[in-house]
Amino acid sequence: MKQKFKPYFDLVSGNQNYRRLWLAQIVSNFGDWFGLLAVYAIIVKYSGSELLLGLIIVVKMLSLAFSSPIAGFITDRFNRRHLMIISDLARGVLVLGFILITTAELLWLAYVITAVQMVFSAIFEPAKTSSIPNVTNAQELVIANILSAASWSIIFTTGMALGGFATAYLGTDLVFLINAISYGVSGIFIYRAVIPQVMMSSEQKREYRNPLKGIFEGFRFLNHNRNVLRPALAKGTFTMCMGALVYMLIIVAEDVLMMGSIGLGILYAARGIGTGIGPVLGRRLFAKESGWIRAIGLFMIFSGLMYAVVSNLQSVILMGLFVTIAHMSSGSNWVFSTVLLQRRAPDIYRGRVFSTEWLLFTLAQSVSVTVAALILEFNILTIRETMMLFSGLLIISGSLWLFKVAPHEKDMPDSVLDGLQFRPSSK
């Protein structure tokens, strides 16, 4: 057992710069998940509307989507370490604004603060993900991403669980204060890290001084590199249905389990556990990266089947078990597609590649959650029927991926950087 975990211990103990980037992720993620239920709580408290609850998720996702293209260009053009520090400080100040919401008339502030917060997240996330290959070697890269995913899930689990209890028993103001502090601590860790980066040449900076041209060049790169485009589509395809299913866990906790924030904390904790375990097991089942695109389709089908079971359960324990199993697949999808993009995209395009992935992911999730929220708001289907609908659609999506996308994935040696075959336009 000790030998199985040795690569992870060696990476954290021996790679100082990755360790600091990893610790920054842990601290900021904990604050995010610790504070998320508090945001949901104030919306429920001052509105009681399922549509407005779904709207906060849509605002979050659309803000990420609309800012992602320019954010990707920024993370390729400027120093990513500096951008992450600025983003942390800005988000720390913004989340304190939630404390100002004390009446229903001020509820609009929650949506404004969330929107601006996500603009900085749209810069931070591709900058962080693009930086991992620059602080690890080729052998460490998969281990680093599995560790990041496992850490995310552990923090998600503890953060959501503790956040549910803290929101219920300590109040939302203290929760938001802890969230703000976490961003400051994250910024300190990143400040202390050395993060190499292949910068654009002076000629490229002059050529792409117009952001629109730089953004278009990123899209052109993806269009000419289908082996990069395929993993870039994976998260968006998955979340077209999974986004709605995760959103509906909020309603399940309130209306089916009748447990409120505590029930949601348990279900979201189950989600986090699955996300952490999944990539470790997924890598054992699919050892060769050349088979990962096909595996992503299988993961979609499996997750859909597990949520179909969840839609017919009444016990929080059984729901938690099947939510865990479902998100083992979603966690594997996340790590597999991320590693493939990190390997295949060159550094000067990596920020735009990951921001485009975020764009597709957030748009798909926004549409998914909006449709589910409207179905429930207007009583078109019950919560169980709506979950079954999206579970079935996820199974169909996985089947289409297997038969339409996976066959185009050519057998490739592991760690081939397809993106290096691309040359920027001189037009």
VENGI-V929819 format. One record per backbone hydrogen bond with DSSP energy under -0.5 kcal/mol. NH is the residue of the N-H (numbers start at 1). CO is the residue of the C=O. If there is no record, write none. Layout:
# VENGI-V929819
<<NH/CO> <NH/CO>>
This chain:
# VENGI-V929819
<<5/1> <6/2> <7/3> <8/5> <9/5> <10/6> <11/7> <12/8> <13/9> <14/10> <15/11> <16/14> <19/15> <20/16> <21/17> <22/18> <23/19> <24/20> <25/21> <26/22> <27/23> <28/24> <29/25> <30/26> <31/27> <32/28> <33/29> <34/30> <35/31> <36/32> <37/33> <39/35> <40/36> <41/37> <42/38> <43/39> <44/40> <45/41> <46/42> <47/43> <48/43> <53/49> <54/50> <55/51> <56/52> <57/53> <58/54> <59/55> <60/56> <61/57> <62/58> <63/59> <64/60> <65/61> <66/62> <67/63> <68/64> <69/65> <71/67> <72/68> <73/69> <74/70> <75/71> <76/72> <77/73> <78/74> <83/79> <84/80> <85/81> <86/82> <87/83> <88/84> <89/85> <90/86> <91/87> <92/88> <93/89> <94/90> <95/91> <96/92> <96/93> <97/94> <98/95> <99/96> <100/97> <101/98> <102/100> <106/103> <107/104> <109/106> <110/107> <111/107> <111/108> <112/108> <113/109> <114/110> <115/111> <116/112> <117/113> <118/114> <119/115> <120/116> <121/117> <122/118> <123/119> <124/120> <125/121> <126/122> <127/123> <128/124> <129/125> <130/126> <131/127> <132/128> <133/129> <134/131> <135/131> <135/132> <141/137> <142/138> <143/139> <144/140> <145/141> <146/142> <147/143> <148/144> <149/145> <150/146> <151/147> <152/148> <153/149> <154/150> <155/151> <156/152> <157/153> <158/154> <159/155> <160/156> <161/157> <162/158> <163/159> <164/160> <165/161> <166/162> <167/163> <168/164> <169/165> <170/166> <171/166> <175/171> <176/172> <177/173> <178/174> <179/175> <180/176> <181/177> <182/178> <183/179> <184/180> <185/181> <186/182> <187/183> <188/184> <189/185> <190/186> <191/187> <192/188> <193/190> <195/193> <196/194> <199/197> <200/76> <205/201> <206/202> <207/203> <208/204> <209/206> <211/209> <213/210> <214/210> <215/211> <216/212> <217/213> <218/214> <219/215> <220/216> <221/217> <222/218> <223/219> <224/220> <225/221> <225/222> <228/225> <229/225> <230/226> <232/228> <233/229> <233/230> <234/230> <234/231> <235/231> <237/233> <238/234> <239/235> <240/236> <241/238> <242/238> <243/239> <245/241> <246/242> <247/243> <248/244> <249/245> <249/246> <250/246> <250/247> <251/247> <252/248> <253/249> <254/250> <255/251> <256/251> <256/252> <257/252> <258/252> <259/253> <260/253> <262/259> <263/259> <264/260> <265/261> <266/262> <267/263> <268/264> <269/265> <270/266> <271/267> <272/268> <273/269> <274/270> <275/271> <276/272> <277/273> <278/274> <279/275> <280/276> <280/277> <281/277> <282/278> <283/279> <284/280> <285/281> <286/282> <291/288> <292/289> <295/291> <296/292> <297/293> <297/294> <298/294> <299/295> <300/296> <301/297> <302/298> <303/299> <304/300> <305/301> <306/302> <307/303> <308/304> <309/305> <310/306> <311/307> <312/309> <313/310> <319/315> <320/316> <321/317> <322/318> <323/319> <324/320> <325/321> <326/322> <327/323> <328/324> <328/325> <329/325> <329/326> <330/326> <331/327> <332/328> <333/329> <334/330> <335/331> <336/332> <337/333> <338/334> <339/335> <340/336> <341/337> <342/338> <343/339> <344/340> <345/341> <349/346> <350/346> <350/347> <351/347> <353/349> <354/350> <355/351> <356/352> <357/353> <358/354> <359/355> <360/356> <361/357> <362/358> <363/359> <364/360> <365/361> <366/362> <367/363> <368/364> <369/365> <370/366> <371/367> <372/368> <373/369> <374/370> <375/371> <376/372> <377/373> <378/374> <379/376> <380/375> <381/375> <386/382> <387/383> <388/384> <389/385> <390/386> <391/387> <392/388> <393/389> <394/390> <395/391> <396/392> <397/393> <398/394> <399/395> <400/396> <401/397> <402/398> <403/399> <404/400> <405/400> <405/401> <406/401> <408/405> <409/406> <410/408> <416/413> <418/416> <419/344> <420/417> <421/418> <422/419>>
